[in-house]
Amino acid sequence: MEPADIELVTLAKAAQDERAFAVLVRRHQARLRGFLIRLCGDAALADDIAQEAFMKAHAGLSGFNGGGSFRSWLYAIAYREFLQDARKAKAAARLEEALRKETAGHQGQTPEAGGLASSMSLDLQQALAGLGEMERASILLCDAAGFSHTEAASALGAPLGSIKTYVGRARDKMRAALTEETQTVPASPKPEATPSQPTNGKQYVL
């Protein structure tokens, strides 16, 4: 049986055991990367943020007191890194470019990213992009990453009640956006009417 996160953290802190932290990285990197890909819409940027988050988690491990889960603490670091990058103009440009280039199935996606980074249709990506920042982060944590509302609140530094509101609002907005997209799919054009000349001299349109 593999040791729990808190045991690995204790080993990494007390014995300066790099192997223990390496296990934590392997355990969480795929899902963290998947969360970040959906959050920022750019696989390369997600990798950069994930790497920075693990580096900061390693450097600041002494600050983890075990009051919450290591996972929520790690995601909080990653989310703060995302916010810092999102404030830069180039981050907005990257997101816009990513949405334009998005194709169903994320060609070239490695299975390492897990279920979170599985193929998303352009409609779903655009629906996510239409959410507010906290709405998007909340629904990705709770509905995609499997966080409880309490864990998401800890990771995002928001009140529990606010997280529940963000998730509910995000679900409603995405449902409406995806339903609207489905209803606006153009119908197949009907063939042009062909006039027919019957024997009684009247012309009908078939």
C-alpha positions as CSV (number, residue, x, y, z in Angstrom):
1,M,0.0,0.0,0.0
2,E,1.4,3.4,-1.0
3,P,1.9,6.0,1.7
4,A,-0.7,8.8,2.0
5,D,0.2,12.3,0.9
6,I,0.6,13.5,4.5
7,E,3.1,10.7,5.2
8,L,5.1,11.6,2.1
9,V,5.1,15.3,3.1
10,T,6.3,14.4,6.6
11,L,9.2,12.4,5.1
12,A,10.1,15.2,2.6
13,K,10.1,17.8,5.4
14,A,11.7,15.8,8.3
15,A,14.3,13.8,6.4
16,Q,14.7,16.0,3.3
17,D,13.7,13.0,1.3
18,E,13.7,14.0,-2.3
19,R,12.2,10.6,-3.3
20,A,9.2,11.3,-1.2
21,F,8.5,14.5,-2.9
22,A,9.1,12.9,-6.3
23,V,6.3,10.4,-5.5
24,L,4.0,13.4,-4.7
25,V,4.8,14.9,-8.1
26,R,4.1,11.7,-10.0
27,R,0.9,11.2,-8.0
28,H,-0.5,14.7,-8.8
29,Q,1.1,16.0,-11.9
30,A,-1.2,14.5,-14.5
31,R,-4.4,15.7,-13.0
32,L,-3.0,19.1,-12.1
33,R,-1.8,19.5,-15.7
34,G,-5.2,18.5,-16.9
35,F,-6.9,21.1,-14.7
36,L,-4.6,23.8,-15.9
37,I,-5.0,22.9,-19.5
38,R,-8.8,23.4,-19.2
39,L,-8.3,26.5,-17.1
40,C,-6.0,28.4,-19.4
41,G,-6.6,26.6,-22.8
42,D,-2.9,26.2,-23.6
43,A,-1.0,22.9,-23.0
44,A,2.4,24.6,-23.1
45,L,1.4,27.3,-20.6
46,A,-0.2,24.7,-18.4
47,D,3.0,22.7,-18.3
48,D,4.9,25.9,-17.3
49,I,2.5,26.7,-14.6
50,A,2.5,23.2,-13.2
51,Q,6.3,23.1,-13.1
52,E,6.4,26.4,-11.3
53,A,3.7,25.2,-8.9
54,F,5.7,22.1,-8.0
55,M,8.9,24.1,-7.6
56,K,7.2,26.5,-5.2
57,A,5.5,23.7,-3.3
58,H,8.9,22.0,-2.8
59,A,10.5,25.2,-1.7
60,G,7.6,26.1,0.6
61,L,6.9,22.6,2.0
62,S,7.7,23.8,5.5
63,G,4.7,26.1,5.3
64,F,2.3,23.2,4.8
65,N,0.9,22.5,8.2
66,G,-1.5,19.7,7.3
67,G,-4.6,21.8,8.1
68,G,-6.0,20.7,4.7
69,S,-5.1,18.2,2.1
70,F,-1.8,18.4,0.2
71,R,-3.8,18.3,-3.0
72,S,-5.8,21.5,-2.2
73,W,-2.7,23.2,-1.0
74,L,-0.9,22.4,-4.3
75,Y,-3.8,23.5,-6.4
76,A,-3.9,26.8,-4.5
77,I,-0.3,27.4,-5.5
78,A,-1.0,26.5,-9.1
79,Y,-4.1,28.7,-9.2
80,R,-2.1,31.7,-7.9
81,E,0.5,31.1,-10.6
82,F,-2.2,31.0,-13.2
83,L,-3.6,34.4,-11.9
84,Q,-0.2,36.0,-12.1
85,D,0.3,34.8,-15.6
86,A,-3.2,35.7,-16.6
87,R,-2.5,39.3,-15.7
88,K,0.1,39.5,-18.4
89,A,-1.1,40.6,-21.9
90,K,0.5,37.7,-23.6
91,A,-1.6,35.3,-21.5
92,A,-4.8,36.7,-23.0
93,A,-3.3,36.4,-26.5
94,R,-2.3,32.8,-25.9
95,L,-5.8,31.9,-24.7
96,E,-7.4,33.6,-27.7
97,E,-5.0,31.7,-30.1
98,A,-5.6,28.4,-28.3
99,L,-9.4,28.8,-28.7
100,R,-8.9,29.5,-32.5
101,K,-6.7,26.4,-32.9
102,E,-8.7,24.1,-30.7
103,T,-9.8,21.0,-32.4
104,A,-11.9,18.1,-31.0
105,G,-9.7,15.5,-29.5
106,H,-6.7,17.7,-28.8
107,Q,-4.5,16.2,-31.4
108,G,-1.1,15.2,-29.9
109,Q,-2.5,15.1,-26.4
110,T,-0.6,12.5,-24.2
111,P,-2.6,10.1,-22.1
112,E,-0.6,11.3,-19.1
113,A,-3.0,14.2,-18.6
114,G,-5.7,11.8,-17.5
115,G,-9.4,12.2,-17.7
116,L,-9.3,15.9,-17.0
117,A,-7.5,16.6,-20.3
118,S,-9.5,14.2,-22.4
119,S,-10.9,15.5,-25.7
120,M,-13.1,18.5,-25.4
121,S,-15.2,19.8,-28.3
122,L,-14.8,23.4,-29.4
123,D,-18.3,24.1,-28.1
124,L,-17.3,22.9,-24.6
125,Q,-14.1,24.9,-24.6
126,Q,-16.0,28.0,-25.7
127,A,-18.6,27.5,-23.0
128,L,-15.8,27.3,-20.4
129,A,-14.2,30.4,-21.8
130,G,-17.5,32.2,-21.4
131,L,-17.5,31.7,-17.7
132,G,-16.1,34.1,-15.1
133,E,-12.7,33.3,-13.8
134,M,-13.9,31.9,-10.4
135,E,-16.8,30.1,-12.0
136,R,-14.5,28.3,-14.4
137,A,-11.9,27.4,-11.7
138,S,-14.7,26.2,-9.4
139,I,-16.5,24.0,-11.8
140,L,-13.2,22.5,-13.1
141,L,-12.1,21.6,-9.6
142,C,-15.5,20.2,-8.5
143,D,-16.9,18.6,-11.6
144,A,-13.7,17.6,-13.4
145,A,-11.0,17.2,-10.8
146,G,-13.3,15.6,-8.2
147,F,-12.7,18.1,-5.5
148,S,-15.3,18.5,-2.7
149,H,-16.7,22.0,-2.3
150,T,-14.6,22.3,0.9
151,E,-11.4,21.4,-0.9
152,A,-12.2,23.8,-3.8
153,A,-12.8,26.6,-1.3
154,S,-9.4,25.9,0.3
155,A,-7.6,25.7,-3.1
156,L,-9.2,28.9,-4.4
157,G,-9.2,30.8,-1.1
158,A,-12.9,31.5,-1.3
159,P,-15.8,31.0,1.2
160,L,-17.6,27.6,1.0
161,G,-20.9,29.3,0.2
162,S,-19.3,31.2,-2.7
163,I,-17.9,28.1,-4.2
164,K,-21.3,26.4,-4.2
165,T,-22.7,29.5,-5.9
166,Y,-19.9,29.6,-8.5
167,V,-20.4,26.0,-9.3
168,G,-24.2,26.2,-9.6
169,R,-24.0,29.4,-11.8
170,A,-21.3,27.8,-14.0
171,R,-23.4,24.7,-14.6
172,D,-26.4,26.8,-15.6
173,K,-24.3,29.0,-17.9
174,M,-22.6,26.0,-19.6
175,R,-25.9,24.2,-20.0
176,A,-27.5,27.2,-21.6
177,A,-24.5,27.8,-23.9
178,L,-24.3,24.2,-25.0
179,T,-28.1,24.0,-25.5
180,E,-28.1,27.2,-27.5
181,E,-25.3,25.9,-29.7
182,T,-27.2,22.7,-30.4
183,Q,-30.3,24.6,-31.3
184,T,-28.5,26.9,-33.7
185,V,-27.0,24.1,-35.9
186,P,-28.2,24.9,-39.4
187,A,-30.6,22.4,-40.9
188,S,-29.7,20.6,-44.1
189,P,-30.8,22.7,-47.1
190,K,-33.8,21.5,-48.9
191,P,-33.5,20.6,-52.6
192,E,-34.6,23.3,-55.0
193,A,-38.2,23.0,-56.0
194,T,-38.6,21.5,-59.5
195,P,-41.6,22.7,-61.5
196,S,-43.7,19.9,-63.1
197,Q,-46.1,20.4,-66.0
198,P,-49.1,18.1,-65.5
199,T,-51.5,17.2,-68.3
200,N,-54.3,19.6,-67.1
201,G,-52.1,22.7,-67.8
202,K,-51.7,23.7,-64.2
203,Q,-48.1,24.0,-62.9
204,Y,-47.3,22.5,-59.5
205,V,-44.1,22.8,-57.5
206,L,-42.8,19.5,-56.1
